[in-house]
Amino acid sequence: MGLSPEARSALQTIGNAAVGVGLGVSVLGIAFVVSQFAAGQGSVAQATSSPASPAVSAAAIALVTATPTPPPATASPSPTAAPTATPATPTPTQVPSATADPMTATAYSNSGKRYAALRAPIGYAYTAPFAGTVTVRRYQLIDGQVRVDSIFPGLPYFPYVTLESADRRVIFRPGALDVDTVLIAKDGDRVAAGAPLFKTIGEGASSWRTFYDRGVTANVIASVAALPSGAELDPVAFFGAR
């Protein structure tokens, strides 16, 4: 038997109402599940974060209650000892020593007379052993003969330097003039003891090597006599006592 239009309309209305109720129930169910899920997450998050609180509290308590370690004691610096002044060592006074005279005198004889062979380095100045008057004579060897105060050109001149006082006379016979010897005192000069008379400027021997004895090597041949007698004195002892 077919349904009347009114029944069919009522059934459609009931079906629509049932569908609406079902959708509402479904929505409520979903909302309940979601709320339960959210509540569960909050509980889990709370349970997870809770243990951190005791740790932080323990650290804070440990920080607060820990006994502070006292800073290490600073050693007091030892007082610096005042420097002790060292007494200055007095420098010994140097007493200037007299320079040794480089001139040497050795005995030499010729024709039975005594002479002193004097030697000294180049540049040495022979000085007056006593105060007196100077006499200078120049000699040349011309044709085998010794000439005094000659002026023969081309031949060397050899000076004889004589120093004379009231009681003594010394004659020096050095090497060639202006070659081995240079005069300092002039003929007729009055000199004091220690005054320079002449200087050796070359290695040539005394004029006596040229005049009398080829074996002479000394720079100067000297003789000493007493005045007014003219008696010969020991020249080596005389020059050695200077």
HELIX and SHEET records of a PDB file:
HELIX    1   1 PRO A    5  SER A   49  1                                  45    
HELIX    2   2 ALA A   52  THR A   65  1                                  14    
HELIX    3   3 SER A  207  PHE A  211  1                                   5    
HELIX    4   4 PRO A  235  GLY A  240  1                                   6    
SHEET    1   A 7 THR A 104  ASN A 110  0                                        
SHEET    2   A 7 LYS A 113  ARG A 119 -1                                        
SHEET    3   A 7 VAL A 220  ALA A 226 -1                                        
SHEET    4   A 7 ARG A 168  ARG A 173 -1                                        
SHEET    5   A 7 PHE A 158  GLU A 164 -1                                        
SHEET    6   A 7 GLY A 132  ILE A 142 -1                                        
SHEET    7   A 7 GLN A 145  VAL A 148 -1                                        
SHEET    1   B 4 THR A 104  ASN A 110  0                                        
SHEET    2   B 4 LYS A 113  ARG A 119 -1                                        
SHEET    3   B 4 VAL A 220  ALA A 226 -1                                        
SHEET    4   B 4 GLU A 232  LEU A 233 -1                                        
SHEET    1   C 7 THR A 104  ASN A 110  0                                        
SHEET    2   C 7 LYS A 113  ARG A 119 -1                                        
SHEET    3   C 7 VAL A 220  ALA A 226 -1                                        
SHEET    4   C 7 ARG A 168  ARG A 173 -1                                        
SHEET    5   C 7 PHE A 158  GLU A 164 -1                                        
SHEET    6   C 7 GLY A 132  ILE A 142 -1                                        
SHEET    7   C 7 ARG A 190  VAL A 191 -1                                        
SHEET    1   D 3 ALA A 125  THR A 127  0                                        
SHEET    2   D 3 PRO A 196  THR A 200 -1                                        
SHEET    3   D 3 THR A 181  LEU A 183 -1                                        
END                                                                             
